[in-house]
Amino acid sequence: MRRGARRLLALSLALAWAAGACTGGAGPTGPGPGPTGPTGPATEGSPSPPGSRARPGPDAPECPYGPAPSPRPPAAAPLPGPLAEVARQVEEVRGLRFERPVPAQPVTQARIGELVTAGIRRDFPREVAERRERAWALMGAIPQDSDLFRSVVDFAASQVVGFYDTVAKRLVFVGDPSPSPLARLTLAHELTHALQDQRFDLTRLDALGRACRDEEASALQALVEGDAQDVSIRWAQRHLSLDEVLELQLEAGALAPPPASVPPFVEGQFLFPYEAGQRFVRALLARGGQEALDRAFQDPPRSTEQVLHPERFPNDAPQAVAVPDFAQVLGPGWEDLDFQDVGEGWLQLYLGVELPESRARAAAAGWDGGQYRAWTDGERVALVLDTVWDSEADAREFADAVQDLGEGRPVRALVRGAAVRVLYASDQATLGALAEAA
């Protein structure tokens, strides 16, 4: 679980405490977005890269990710007494039972940082990160001088304080014989992931990422993290005293913020599933209780649009979008650089880099499918973002917003009915070549 998510959780708990006390710990019912991979590092640990590559279209590059790593036999023992008690309490709150014991591996905070960094180097190597960095910088999602690989390592290695490993099926945590309220809250969150994995198979999340089905992976991760956030809050309302809640808030307030090297867009990608996911889960529980939530795990949301707008789940499935290959029209030497599915959640964070949050939310709403694809000749970069919308009015609103976001840069938004094609280039001549072909 990441430190930023723990601060959010502590704040949510503070706001919900009175309501929880009045309802016998039933949990808050009010409103409760960030990349992506299993809920914790796999095998040797890493949060998944910020957006795995998109499903290839007919002429798109192959998805670069291979099969999941084989788990090493974990050097883990049964849950110690305080953790076993939290596990029993999580079963009670979530309304599900563990099918088998969860192995636990206590480590130091430094070791968690080592595991996370090693996993990032394996799953999101620098050469892959540099390709994505050039695409995102061209779009204006991150500053031109960003080091995306370093940003991901800095954020993850400094913010992850414990995780459930979906490959080795173990809980890795900072060992302490007398865990503090914040440590127990973190354990409740991660034990919820262990319970989810045993009952609903979280390796599906790994499979979606490695198949480059970004938007589906982001939506499923929001469900997974939202459930764990909600269970953690309800667990704390039932099992922490008011004094322990106050201690928890002090602990959370003392946590270090994300490093300055992390651009807001990257931080938003990491935190989206916690915030938006928790609101989605609460909406499911209000709609149909525990059964509705369990059904969502069996047939999960397909898009972040469904997460942000629970009333559209499960019936409003997105359209498939595949950007064609413009390498030949750009000229000799051009080749694919990067491509990625982008959903409403991604676009909302992207537009929010420079535009007011209210406008970013409004302009991203009405999304019905999207993908970008980028090319380079080594020096120059070109990118096409194709999106489809629920209505022509939605398409025009998005086009106006993205054109304003790109003001002063080689960017052009073309509206065709309920579809928008946005052209980005590192120079005006390349933008002209794209525009002639588009």
C-alpha positions as CSV (number, residue, x, y, z in Angstrom):
1,M,0.0,0.0,0.0
2,R,1.4,3.4,-0.9
3,R,1.9,6.3,1.5
4,G,-0.3,8.7,-0.5
5,A,-3.1,6.1,-0.3
6,R,-2.6,5.8,3.4
7,R,-2.9,9.6,3.8
8,L,-6.1,9.5,1.8
9,L,-7.4,6.6,3.9
10,A,-6.6,8.3,7.2
11,L,-8.5,11.4,6.0
12,S,-11.4,9.4,4.9
13,L,-11.5,7.6,8.2
14,A,-11.5,10.9,10.1
15,L,-14.4,12.2,8.0
16,A,-16.3,8.9,8.4
17,W,-15.6,8.2,12.1
18,A,-18.8,9.8,13.5
19,A,-21.0,8.1,10.9
20,G,-19.4,4.8,11.7
21,A,-19.8,5.2,15.4
22,C,-23.5,5.9,15.0
23,T,-24.2,3.0,12.7
24,G,-22.3,0.3,14.6
25,G,-19.3,0.3,12.3
26,A,-21.3,-0.2,9.1
27,G,-19.0,2.2,7.3
28,P,-19.5,5.5,5.5
29,T,-22.0,5.6,2.7
30,G,-21.1,9.0,1.2
31,P,-18.8,9.7,-1.7
32,G,-15.4,8.4,-1.2
33,P,-8.9,9.1,-9.7
34,G,-3.6,7.0,-11.4
35,P,-1.1,3.6,-13.2
36,T,-1.4,0.0,-12.6
37,G,-0.5,-4.5,-12.5
38,P,-1.3,-6.3,-9.4
39,T,-2.0,-4.6,-6.0
40,G,1.6,-5.2,-4.9
41,P,4.9,-6.1,-6.5
42,A,5.0,-9.5,-8.2
43,T,7.6,-11.9,-7.1
44,E,10.5,-9.5,-6.4
45,G,8.0,-6.6,-6.4
46,S,7.0,-3.7,-8.5
47,P,3.9,-1.6,-9.0
48,S,3.2,-2.1,-12.7
49,P,4.3,0.5,-15.2
50,P,2.2,3.7,-15.6
51,G,0.0,2.3,-18.3
52,S,0.9,-0.9,-20.1
53,R,0.8,-0.7,-23.9
54,A,-2.5,-0.8,-25.7
55,R,-3.9,-3.8,-27.6
56,P,-2.4,-3.8,-31.0
57,G,-4.6,-3.0,-34.0
58,P,-4.2,-4.8,-37.3
59,D,-1.0,-2.9,-38.2
60,A,0.2,-2.1,-34.7
61,P,3.4,-3.2,-33.0
62,E,3.2,-6.4,-30.9
63,C,2.6,-6.0,-27.2
64,P,6.1,-6.1,-25.7
65,Y,5.3,-7.9,-22.5
66,G,6.1,-11.6,-22.1
67,P,4.6,-14.2,-19.7
68,A,4.5,-13.5,-16.0
69,P,7.6,-14.5,-14.0
70,S,7.6,-17.8,-12.2
71,P,7.3,-17.3,-8.5
72,R,10.2,-18.2,-6.3
73,P,9.4,-20.3,-3.2
74,P,8.8,-17.6,-0.6
75,A,10.7,-17.6,2.6
76,A,7.6,-16.9,4.6
77,A,5.9,-18.1,7.8
78,P,2.3,-18.1,9.0
79,L,0.8,-14.8,10.1
80,P,2.0,-13.8,13.5
81,G,-0.5,-13.2,16.3
82,P,-1.4,-9.5,15.7
83,L,-1.6,-10.1,11.9
84,A,-3.7,-13.2,12.3
85,E,-6.2,-11.2,14.4
86,V,-6.4,-8.5,11.7
87,A,-7.0,-11.3,9.1
88,R,-9.9,-12.6,11.1
89,Q,-11.3,-9.2,11.4
90,V,-10.9,-8.5,7.7
91,E,-12.9,-11.7,7.0
92,E,-15.7,-10.4,9.2
93,V,-15.8,-7.0,7.6
94,R,-15.6,-8.2,4.0
95,G,-18.0,-11.1,4.5
96,L,-15.7,-13.7,2.9
97,R,-13.4,-16.3,4.3
98,F,-9.8,-17.2,3.5
99,E,-9.5,-20.5,1.7
100,R,-6.0,-21.1,3.0
101,P,-3.5,-19.4,5.3
102,V,-1.6,-16.4,3.9
103,P,2.2,-16.7,4.2
104,A,3.9,-13.6,5.7
105,Q,7.4,-12.2,5.1
106,P,8.4,-9.4,7.5
107,V,11.2,-7.2,6.1
108,T,12.7,-3.8,6.7
109,Q,11.4,-0.7,4.9
110,A,14.8,-0.6,3.1
111,R,14.2,-4.1,1.8
112,I,10.7,-3.2,0.5
113,G,12.3,-0.3,-1.4
114,E,14.9,-2.8,-2.9
115,L,12.1,-5.2,-3.9
116,V,10.1,-2.5,-5.5
117,T,13.0,-1.1,-7.4
118,A,14.1,-4.5,-8.7
119,G,10.6,-5.2,-10.0
120,I,10.4,-1.9,-11.8
121,R,13.7,-2.5,-13.5
122,R,12.4,-5.9,-14.7
123,D,8.9,-4.9,-15.7
124,F,9.4,-1.2,-16.8
125,P,13.0,-1.0,-18.0
126,R,14.6,2.3,-18.7
127,E,14.4,1.9,-22.5
128,V,10.7,1.3,-22.4
129,A,10.2,4.2,-20.0
130,E,12.2,6.5,-22.3
131,R,9.8,5.8,-25.2
132,R,6.8,6.6,-23.1
133,E,8.5,9.6,-21.7
134,R,8.9,11.1,-25.1
135,A,5.3,10.5,-26.0
136,W,3.9,11.9,-22.8
137,A,6.2,14.9,-22.9
138,L,5.1,15.7,-26.5
139,M,1.5,15.7,-25.4
140,G,2.3,17.9,-22.4
141,A,1.3,15.3,-19.8
142,I,4.8,15.6,-18.2
143,P,7.5,18.3,-18.4
144,Q,9.9,18.1,-21.3
145,D,12.9,17.5,-18.9
146,S,11.2,14.6,-17.1
147,D,12.9,11.3,-16.3
148,L,9.9,9.0,-16.3
149,F,11.9,6.0,-15.2
150,R,13.4,7.8,-12.2
151,S,10.0,9.3,-11.3
152,V,8.4,5.9,-11.2
153,V,11.3,4.4,-9.1
154,D,11.3,7.5,-6.8
155,F,7.6,7.4,-6.2
156,A,7.2,3.6,-5.8
157,A,10.3,3.0,-3.7
158,S,9.5,5.8,-1.3
159,Q,5.8,5.3,-1.0
160,V,5.2,1.5,-0.9
161,V,5.1,0.4,2.8
162,G,3.8,-3.2,2.3
163,F,2.2,-5.3,-0.4
164,Y,0.5,-8.6,-1.2
165,D,2.4,-10.5,-3.9
166,T,-0.1,-12.1,-6.3
167,V,2.5,-14.3,-7.9
168,A,4.2,-15.8,-4.8
169,K,0.9,-15.5,-2.8
170,R,2.6,-13.9,0.2
171,L,2.2,-10.8,2.3
172,V,5.4,-8.7,2.6
173,F,5.3,-6.1,5.3
174,V,7.6,-4.1,7.6
175,G,8.0,-6.4,10.6
176,D,7.0,-5.1,14.0
177,P,5.9,-7.2,17.0
178,S,3.6,-4.4,18.1
179,P,2.2,-2.8,14.9
180,S,0.9,0.7,15.3
181,P,-2.6,1.7,14.2
182,L,-1.4,2.9,10.8
183,A,0.6,-0.4,10.3
184,R,-2.5,-2.4,11.2
185,L,-4.6,-0.3,8.8
186,T,-2.1,-1.1,6.1
187,L,-2.2,-4.8,6.9
188,A,-6.0,-4.8,6.7
189,H,-5.7,-3.3,3.2
190,E,-3.2,-5.8,2.0
191,L,-4.9,-8.8,3.7
192,T,-8.0,-7.7,1.7
193,H,-6.0,-8.2,-1.4
194,A,-5.0,-11.7,-0.3
195,L,-8.6,-12.4,0.3
196,Q,-9.6,-11.1,-3.1
197,D,-6.9,-13.2,-4.7
198,Q,-8.0,-16.4,-3.1
199,R,-11.7,-15.8,-3.9
200,F,-11.5,-14.0,-7.2
201,D,-8.0,-14.5,-8.7
202,L,-6.1,-11.3,-9.0
203,T,-3.7,-12.8,-11.5
204,R,-6.2,-11.6,-14.0
205,L,-4.9,-8.2,-13.4
206,D,-1.3,-9.3,-14.3
207,A,-2.7,-10.9,-17.5
208,L,-4.6,-7.8,-18.6
209,G,-1.4,-5.7,-18.2
210,R,0.8,-8.2,-20.1
211,A,-1.8,-8.4,-22.9
212,C,-1.7,-4.6,-23.2
213,R,-5.3,-4.2,-22.3
214,D,-4.7,-0.9,-20.4
215,E,-8.1,0.4,-19.9
216,E,-9.5,-2.9,-18.7
217,A,-6.6,-3.3,-16.3
218,S,-7.0,0.2,-14.9
219,A,-10.7,-0.4,-14.3
220,L,-10.1,-3.8,-12.6
221,Q,-7.4,-2.3,-10.5
222,A,-9.7,0.5,-9.3
223,L,-12.2,-2.2,-8.2
224,V,-9.5,-4.1,-6.4
225,E,-8.0,-1.0,-4.6
226,G,-11.4,0.5,-4.0
227,D,-12.6,-2.6,-2.2
228,A,-9.4,-2.7,-0.1
229,Q,-9.8,1.0,0.8
230,D,-13.4,0.5,1.8
231,V,-12.7,-2.6,3.9
232,S,-9.8,-0.8,5.6
233,I,-12.1,2.1,6.7
234,R,-14.8,-0.2,7.9
235,W,-12.2,-2.4,9.7
236,A,-10.8,0.7,11.5
237,Q,-14.3,1.9,12.5
238,R,-15.0,-1.4,14.1
239,H,-11.6,-2.2,15.6
240,L,-9.8,1.0,16.4
241,S,-10.5,3.2,19.4
242,L,-10.9,6.9,19.0
243,D,-7.4,7.4,20.6
244,E,-6.0,5.0,18.0
245,V,-7.7,6.8,15.2
246,L,-6.1,10.1,16.4
247,E,-2.7,8.3,16.6
248,L,-3.2,7.0,13.1
249,Q,-3.9,10.5,11.8
250,L,-0.7,11.8,13.4
251,E,1.3,8.9,11.8
252,A,-0.2,9.5,8.4
253,G,0.4,13.3,8.6
254,A,4.1,12.6,9.3
255,L,4.6,10.5,6.2
256,A,6.9,12.0,3.6
257,P,5.2,13.4,0.5
258,P,6.0,12.1,-2.9
259,P,9.5,13.2,-4.1
260,A,9.7,16.4,-6.1
261,S,10.9,14.5,-9.1
262,V,7.4,12.9,-9.6
263,P,5.2,15.0,-12.1
264,P,1.6,15.5,-10.9
265,F,0.3,13.4,-13.9
266,V,2.4,10.4,-12.8
267,E,1.4,10.7,-9.2
268,G,-2.3,11.0,-10.3
269,Q,-1.8,7.7,-12.3
270,F,-0.7,5.9,-9.2
271,L,-3.4,7.3,-6.9
272,F,-6.4,7.1,-9.3
273,P,-7.4,3.5,-8.4
274,Y,-7.5,4.3,-4.7
275,E,-9.7,7.4,-4.9
276,A,-12.0,6.6,-7.8
277,G,-12.1,2.9,-6.9
278,Q,-13.4,3.6,-3.4
279,R,-16.2,5.7,-4.7
280,F,-17.1,3.0,-7.3
281,V,-17.2,0.3,-4.6
282,R,-19.4,2.4,-2.3
283,A,-21.8,2.9,-5.2
284,L,-22.0,-0.8,-5.8
285,L,-22.6,-1.5,-2.1
286,A,-25.4,1.1,-2.1
287,R,-26.9,-0.4,-5.2
288,G,-26.9,-4.1,-4.2
289,G,-24.8,-4.7,-1.1
290,Q,-22.2,-7.4,-0.9
291,E,-23.7,-9.5,-3.7
292,A,-23.3,-6.6,-6.2
293,L,-19.6,-6.1,-5.2
294,D,-18.8,-9.8,-5.5
295,R,-20.6,-9.9,-8.9
296,A,-18.3,-7.0,-10.0
297,F,-15.3,-9.1,-9.2
298,Q,-16.7,-12.0,-11.3
299,D,-17.5,-9.7,-14.2
300,P,-15.4,-6.5,-13.7
301,P,-15.8,-3.0,-15.2
302,R,-14.3,-2.7,-18.7
303,S,-13.3,1.0,-18.5
304,T,-12.5,3.8,-16.1
305,E,-15.6,5.5,-17.5
306,Q,-17.6,2.8,-15.7
307,V,-15.6,3.4,-12.5
308,L,-16.1,7.1,-12.6
309,H,-19.8,6.7,-13.5
310,P,-21.1,3.6,-11.7
311,E,-24.5,4.0,-13.3
312,R,-22.9,3.0,-16.6
313,F,-21.7,-0.3,-15.2
314,P,-22.1,-3.0,-16.5
315,N,-23.9,-2.1,-19.7
316,D,-22.0,0.8,-21.3
317,A,-19.0,-1.0,-22.9
318,P,-16.5,1.1,-24.7
319,Q,-15.7,1.0,-28.4
320,A,-12.4,-0.4,-29.6
321,V,-10.1,2.2,-31.1
322,A,-6.9,1.4,-33.0
323,V,-4.8,4.3,-34.5
324,P,-3.5,3.4,-38.0
325,D,0.2,3.5,-38.9
326,F,1.3,6.9,-40.2
327,A,5.0,5.9,-40.3
328,Q,5.1,5.7,-44.1
329,V,3.5,9.0,-44.7
330,L,5.9,10.7,-42.3
331,G,8.8,9.6,-44.5
332,P,11.8,7.3,-44.4
333,G,13.3,6.4,-41.1
334,W,10.1,6.8,-39.1
335,E,9.2,3.9,-36.8
336,D,6.8,3.2,-33.9
337,L,7.7,4.8,-30.6
338,D,4.8,4.0,-28.2
339,F,1.1,3.4,-28.0
340,Q,-1.5,3.1,-25.3
341,D,-5.2,2.8,-24.7
342,V,-6.5,5.9,-22.9
343,G,-9.8,6.1,-21.0
344,E,-11.8,8.8,-19.3
345,G,-9.6,8.5,-16.2
346,W,-6.4,8.9,-18.1
347,L,-7.8,11.9,-20.1
348,Q,-9.2,13.5,-17.0
349,L,-5.7,13.5,-15.4
350,Y,-4.1,14.6,-18.6
351,L,-6.3,17.6,-19.2
352,G,-6.1,18.4,-15.5
353,V,-2.3,19.0,-15.8
354,E,-3.0,22.6,-16.9
355,L,-6.8,23.1,-17.1
356,P,-9.1,23.6,-14.1
357,E,-10.2,20.3,-12.5
358,S,-13.9,21.0,-13.2
359,R,-13.2,21.6,-16.9
360,A,-11.0,18.6,-17.2
361,R,-13.7,16.4,-15.7
362,A,-16.4,17.8,-18.0
363,A,-14.2,17.5,-21.1
364,A,-13.3,13.9,-20.4
365,A,-16.9,12.9,-19.7
366,G,-18.7,11.3,-22.6
367,W,-15.6,9.3,-23.6
368,D,-16.4,6.0,-25.5
369,G,-13.0,4.8,-26.5
370,G,-9.5,6.0,-27.2
371,Q,-5.9,5.2,-28.1
372,Y,-2.7,7.1,-28.9
373,R,0.2,6.0,-31.1
374,A,3.5,7.7,-31.5
375,W,6.4,7.5,-34.0
376,T,10.0,8.9,-34.2
377,D,12.8,9.2,-36.7
378,G,15.3,9.4,-33.9
379,E,15.0,13.1,-33.4
380,R,11.5,14.2,-34.3
381,V,8.4,12.8,-32.7
382,A,4.8,12.6,-34.0
383,L,1.7,11.3,-32.2
384,V,-2.0,10.7,-33.1
385,L,-4.6,10.4,-30.4
386,D,-7.9,9.0,-31.6
387,T,-11.0,9.1,-29.5
388,V,-14.7,8.5,-29.9
389,W,-17.5,10.1,-27.9
390,D,-21.1,9.6,-26.9
391,S,-22.2,12.7,-28.9
392,E,-20.9,15.3,-31.2
393,A,-21.2,17.9,-28.4
394,D,-18.9,15.8,-26.2
395,A,-16.4,15.5,-29.0
396,R,-16.3,19.2,-29.6
397,E,-15.9,19.9,-25.9
398,F,-12.9,17.6,-25.7
399,A,-11.4,19.0,-28.8
400,D,-11.7,22.6,-27.5
401,A,-10.1,21.5,-24.2
402,V,-7.2,19.7,-25.7
403,Q,-6.5,22.5,-28.2
404,D,-6.4,25.0,-25.3
405,L,-4.1,22.6,-23.4
406,G,-1.7,22.5,-26.4
407,E,-1.8,26.3,-27.0
408,G,1.6,27.4,-28.3
409,R,2.7,23.9,-29.3
410,P,2.3,22.0,-32.6
411,V,-1.1,20.5,-31.8
412,R,-4.2,20.2,-34.0
413,A,-7.6,18.7,-33.0
414,L,-9.8,17.5,-35.8
415,V,-13.5,16.8,-35.1
416,R,-15.4,14.4,-37.3
417,G,-18.9,13.8,-35.9
418,A,-18.6,12.1,-32.6
419,A,-14.9,11.3,-33.1
420,V,-11.8,13.5,-32.5
421,R,-8.3,13.0,-33.9
422,V,-5.6,15.0,-32.2
423,L,-2.3,15.5,-33.9
424,Y,0.9,16.3,-32.0
425,A,4.4,16.9,-33.4
426,S,7.7,18.1,-32.2
427,D,7.8,20.7,-35.1
428,Q,5.4,22.4,-37.5
429,A,6.7,20.6,-40.6
430,T,5.9,17.2,-39.0
431,L,2.5,18.4,-37.9
432,G,1.8,19.5,-41.5
433,A,2.7,16.0,-42.8
434,L,0.4,14.4,-40.3
435,A,-2.4,16.8,-41.1
436,E,-2.2,16.0,-44.8
437,A,-2.5,12.3,-44.1
438,A,-5.1,12.5,-41.4
